[in-house]
Amino acid sequence: MQLPYSPLGQWIERFIEFLTARGEAVFDAINAILEVPIDVLESVLVWPPAIVLIALVALVGWRLRGPGFAVASALGLLLVDSMRMWEPAMETLALVIVATLVAGLVGIPFGILAARNRIVSAVVRPALDFMQTLPVFVYLLPAVFFFGIGVVPGAVATVIFAIPPGVRLTELGLRQIDKEVIEAGQAFGATEMQLLRKVELPLALPTIMAGINQVIMLALSMVVVAGMIGAGGLGGEVIRSITRLNIALGFESGISVVILAVVLDRITESLGQRAQQHQHVGE
C-alpha cells in the first residue's frame, strides 16, 4: 500500500512544476550555455591521439611532483586507453572541468561574501549543510524535470553537488588571514577591492585551491551517478555494466574513474602546494 505524500512533498512538487512551466526560456538558455562548452571540450580532448595527452600529463606531473608521479600517471592513463575507456574518460573529464569552472565561478564569490558579511555566512552555512547532506540521487530529479535527459542535467546536478567545498574553503581562507596584514594594507590607502585582489585572495589561495581540489573530487563522484540520466562518459559505462550485469565492464570503467580521480587529485594538490610556497616566498 502506497502512503500519501505529505503536504511538504506536494508543495515542492507543485513548485518544481511551476518553475518548469514558467522558466522554460531560462532553462533553455542554461542548457545552451552548458552544452556548447562541454561538447567543444569533449571534441578537443578526444581529437588528438591518446598518447599525446598522456605525454602532456606526464610532463606536467614531472614538473609538479617529480618523475615517480609522471611515470605512474602515464602508466595509469595507458591502462585506461588499453581498456578502450579513453573516449568515455575524456567525456567525463570535459564534464568535470566545466562543472568545476562553473562551481568555482559561483562558489568563490559566495565564499568572499560570506567571509566579509556574517549575516551572509549565517544564511549560507545551513544551505551548504543541506546541499552536502541531501542524497545525491535527489539532485537528479529536478535536473531531469528542468533539462530532460542528457549531459546538461548531469552537469547541473554535478555543479550543485560540488559547490559547497568551494564556498566553505574560500570563506575559511579569507577568515584565517592575519588582521594585521589587512590593517597594514588599509594604512597604505588600499581600497577594499585592492585589498581583496592584491592581499586577501593571494594569501587565501592555498586554501581556495584545496577547495577546488574537493570540488573536483565531488564532481567526479557525481558524474558517475549522473550517468543514470544520460550524462555519458565513465558514469554511463558504469550504469551500463550494472544493467547488463557485466562485471568486466564494471571493473574497467570503475578503475578508469579511480585513475582519473587520482591524477586530478595529485595535480590540483600540487598546484595548491605551489601556491603556498609562493606565498611564503612573498612573505
C-alpha positions as CSV (number, residue, x, y, z in Angstrom):
1,M,0.0,0.0,0.0
2,Q,1.4,3.4,-1.0
3,L,1.3,6.1,1.6
4,P,0.0,9.5,0.6
5,Y,2.6,12.3,0.1
6,S,2.9,14.8,2.9
7,P,1.9,18.4,2.2
8,L,5.6,19.5,2.1
9,G,6.3,17.0,-0.7
10,Q,3.2,18.1,-2.6
11,W,4.3,21.8,-2.3
12,I,7.8,21.0,-3.6
13,E,6.3,19.1,-6.5
14,R,4.0,22.0,-7.4
15,F,6.9,24.4,-7.1
16,I,9.0,22.3,-9.5
17,E,6.1,22.1,-11.9
18,F,5.6,25.9,-11.7
19,L,9.3,26.5,-12.4
20,T,9.2,24.0,-15.3
21,A,6.2,25.7,-16.9
22,R,7.2,29.3,-16.3
23,G,11.0,29.1,-16.7
24,E,11.3,27.2,-19.9
25,A,13.2,30.1,-21.6
26,V,15.7,30.3,-18.8
27,F,16.3,26.6,-18.7
28,D,16.8,26.5,-22.5
29,A,19.4,29.3,-22.1
30,I,21.2,27.4,-19.4
31,N,21.1,24.3,-21.5
32,A,22.7,26.1,-24.4
33,I,25.3,27.8,-22.2
34,L,26.5,24.5,-20.7
35,E,26.1,22.2,-23.7
36,V,28.3,24.1,-26.0
37,P,31.5,24.3,-23.9
38,I,31.1,20.6,-22.8
39,D,30.7,19.5,-26.5
40,V,33.7,21.7,-27.6
41,L,35.9,20.5,-24.8
42,E,35.0,16.8,-25.4
43,S,35.9,17.3,-29.1
44,V,39.3,18.9,-28.2
45,L,40.2,16.2,-25.7
46,V,39.2,13.3,-28.0
47,W,40.7,14.7,-31.2
48,P,44.5,14.1,-30.5
49,P,45.8,10.6,-30.1
50,A,45.7,9.4,-26.5
51,I,49.5,9.2,-26.3
52,V,49.7,12.9,-26.9
53,L,47.6,13.8,-23.9
54,I,49.2,11.1,-21.8
55,A,52.7,12.6,-22.6
56,L,51.4,16.1,-21.7
57,V,50.0,14.9,-18.4
58,A,53.3,13.1,-17.7
59,L,55.3,16.3,-18.4
60,V,53.0,18.3,-16.1
61,G,53.3,15.6,-13.4
62,W,57.1,15.6,-13.7
63,R,57.1,19.3,-13.3
64,L,54.8,19.3,-10.3
65,R,55.6,16.1,-8.4
66,G,58.7,14.6,-10.0
67,P,59.5,11.6,-12.2
68,G,57.7,9.0,-10.0
69,F,54.3,10.6,-10.4
70,A,55.0,11.2,-14.1
71,V,55.6,7.5,-14.7
72,A,52.7,6.4,-12.5
73,S,50.2,8.7,-14.1
74,A,51.4,7.8,-17.6
75,L,51.1,4.1,-16.9
76,G,47.6,4.6,-15.3
77,L,46.4,6.5,-18.3
78,L,47.9,4.0,-20.7
79,L,45.9,1.4,-18.9
80,V,42.7,3.4,-19.4
81,D,43.5,3.6,-23.1
82,S,44.2,-0.1,-23.3
83,M,40.8,-0.9,-21.8
84,R,39.2,1.2,-24.5
85,M,37.9,3.6,-21.9
86,W,39.8,6.6,-23.2
87,E,36.9,8.3,-25.0
88,P,34.5,7.9,-22.1
89,A,37.2,9.1,-19.8
90,M,37.7,12.3,-21.8
91,E,33.9,12.8,-21.9
92,T,33.9,12.6,-18.1
93,L,37.0,14.9,-17.9
94,A,35.2,17.5,-20.0
95,L,32.1,17.4,-17.8
96,V,34.2,17.6,-14.7
97,I,36.3,20.6,-16.0
98,V,33.2,22.6,-17.0
99,A,31.3,21.7,-13.7
100,T,34.4,22.7,-11.7
101,L,34.7,26.1,-13.5
102,V,31.0,26.9,-13.0
103,A,31.2,25.7,-9.4
104,G,34.2,27.9,-8.8
105,L,32.7,31.0,-10.5
106,V,29.6,30.6,-8.3
107,G,31.2,29.3,-5.1
108,I,34.3,31.6,-4.7
109,P,32.2,34.9,-4.9
110,F,29.8,33.4,-2.3
111,G,32.7,32.5,-0.1
112,I,34.1,36.0,-0.4
113,L,30.7,37.5,0.6
114,A,30.4,35.0,3.5
115,A,33.8,36.0,4.8
116,R,33.0,39.7,4.6
117,N,29.5,39.5,6.0
118,R,28.4,37.5,9.0
119,I,24.7,37.6,8.0
120,V,25.5,36.1,4.6
121,S,27.7,33.5,6.4
122,A,24.8,32.6,8.7
123,V,22.4,32.2,5.8
124,V,24.8,30.3,3.5
125,R,26.1,27.8,6.1
126,P,22.8,25.9,6.6
127,A,22.2,26.0,2.9
128,L,25.6,24.3,2.3
129,D,24.9,21.8,5.1
130,F,21.6,20.9,3.3
131,M,23.4,20.6,-0.1
132,Q,26.1,18.4,1.3
133,T,23.8,16.0,3.2
134,L,21.0,15.7,0.7
135,P,21.3,12.3,-1.0
136,V,23.0,12.6,-4.4
137,F,20.2,10.9,-6.3
138,V,17.7,13.6,-5.2
139,Y,19.7,16.1,-7.3
140,L,18.9,14.2,-10.4
141,L,15.1,14.6,-10.2
142,P,14.8,18.4,-10.6
143,A,17.6,18.3,-13.1
144,V,15.7,15.9,-15.3
145,F,12.5,17.9,-14.9
146,F,14.2,21.2,-16.0
147,F,16.6,19.9,-18.6
148,G,15.5,16.5,-19.7
149,I,17.9,13.6,-20.3
150,G,21.5,14.2,-21.3
151,V,24.7,15.7,-20.4
152,V,23.4,19.1,-19.3
153,P,21.2,17.9,-16.4
154,G,24.2,15.8,-15.3
155,A,26.4,18.9,-15.4
156,V,23.8,21.0,-13.4
157,A,23.4,18.3,-10.7
158,T,27.2,18.0,-10.5
159,V,27.7,21.8,-10.1
160,I,25.1,22.0,-7.3
161,F,26.5,19.0,-5.5
162,A,30.2,20.2,-5.8
163,I,29.8,23.9,-4.9
164,P,29.9,23.6,-1.0
165,P,33.6,23.0,-0.6
166,G,34.5,25.9,-2.8
167,V,32.3,28.3,-0.7
168,R,33.4,26.9,2.7
169,L,37.2,26.9,2.0
170,T,37.1,30.3,0.3
171,E,35.5,31.7,3.4
172,L,37.9,29.8,5.7
173,G,40.9,31.0,3.8
174,L,39.9,34.6,3.9
175,R,38.9,34.5,7.6
176,Q,42.3,33.0,8.5
177,I,44.3,36.0,7.2
178,D,46.1,37.9,9.9
179,K,44.1,41.1,10.7
180,E,47.4,43.0,11.0
181,V,48.1,42.3,7.3
182,I,44.7,43.8,6.4
183,E,45.3,46.8,8.6
184,A,48.7,47.4,7.0
185,G,47.1,47.5,3.6
186,Q,44.4,49.9,4.8
187,A,47.1,52.1,6.3
188,F,48.7,52.4,2.9
189,G,45.4,53.6,1.4
190,A,44.3,50.4,-0.4
191,T,40.7,50.2,-1.3
192,E,38.5,47.2,-0.4
193,M,38.8,45.9,-4.0
194,Q,42.6,46.4,-4.0
195,L,42.9,44.6,-0.6
196,L,40.9,41.7,-2.0
197,R,42.8,41.3,-5.2
198,K,46.4,42.0,-4.0
199,V,46.4,40.9,-0.4
200,E,43.5,38.7,0.7
201,L,43.0,36.4,-2.3
202,P,46.8,35.7,-2.8
203,L,47.1,34.8,0.9
204,A,44.0,32.7,0.8
205,L,44.9,31.0,-2.4
206,P,46.3,27.7,-0.9
207,T,43.1,27.2,1.0
208,I,41.0,28.1,-2.0
209,M,43.0,25.6,-4.1
210,A,42.2,22.9,-1.5
211,G,38.6,23.8,-2.0
212,I,38.9,23.5,-5.8
213,N,40.5,20.1,-5.2
214,Q,37.5,19.0,-3.2
215,V,35.1,20.4,-5.8
216,I,36.8,18.2,-8.5
217,M,36.6,15.1,-6.4
218,L,32.9,15.7,-5.6
219,A,32.3,16.4,-9.3
220,L,33.9,13.2,-10.3
221,S,31.8,11.2,-7.8
222,M,28.6,12.9,-9.0
223,V,29.4,12.5,-12.7
224,V,29.3,8.7,-12.2
225,V,25.8,9.0,-10.6
226,A,24.7,11.4,-13.4
227,G,25.3,8.5,-15.8
228,M,21.9,7.4,-14.8
229,I,20.3,10.4,-16.6
230,G,22.3,10.1,-19.8
231,A,25.4,12.1,-18.9
232,G,27.6,9.5,-20.7
233,G,31.3,9.1,-20.1
234,L,32.6,6.7,-17.5
235,G,29.4,7.1,-15.5
236,G,27.4,5.8,-18.4
237,E,29.7,2.8,-18.7
238,V,29.3,2.1,-15.0
239,I,25.5,2.2,-15.3
240,R,25.6,0.1,-18.5
241,S,27.7,-2.6,-16.6
242,I,25.1,-2.7,-13.8
243,T,22.1,-3.0,-16.2
244,R,23.9,-5.8,-18.1
245,L,25.5,-7.5,-15.1
246,N,28.8,-7.1,-16.9
247,I,31.5,-7.5,-14.3
248,A,34.4,-6.9,-16.7
249,L,32.9,-3.6,-18.0
250,G,32.1,-2.5,-14.4
251,F,35.7,-3.2,-13.3
252,E,37.2,-1.4,-16.3
253,S,35.0,1.7,-16.0
254,G,35.4,1.8,-12.3
255,I,39.2,1.5,-12.3
256,S,39.3,4.2,-15.0
257,V,37.3,6.6,-12.7
258,V,39.8,5.8,-9.9
259,I,42.8,6.5,-12.1
260,L,41.3,9.8,-13.4
261,A,40.5,10.9,-9.9
262,V,44.0,10.1,-8.5
263,V,45.7,12.0,-11.4
264,L,43.4,15.1,-11.0
265,D,43.7,15.0,-7.2
266,R,47.5,14.9,-7.2
267,I,47.9,17.6,-9.8
268,T,45.5,20.1,-8.1
269,E,47.1,19.2,-4.7
270,S,50.5,20.1,-6.1
271,L,49.2,23.4,-7.6
272,G,47.9,24.3,-4.1
273,Q,51.3,23.5,-2.6
274,R,53.0,25.6,-5.2
275,A,50.7,28.5,-4.3
276,Q,51.6,28.1,-0.6
277,Q,55.3,28.1,-1.4
278,H,54.9,31.2,-3.5
279,Q,53.1,32.8,-0.6
280,H,55.9,32.0,1.8
281,V,58.5,33.4,-0.7
282,G,56.4,36.6,-1.0
283,E,56.4,36.9,2.8
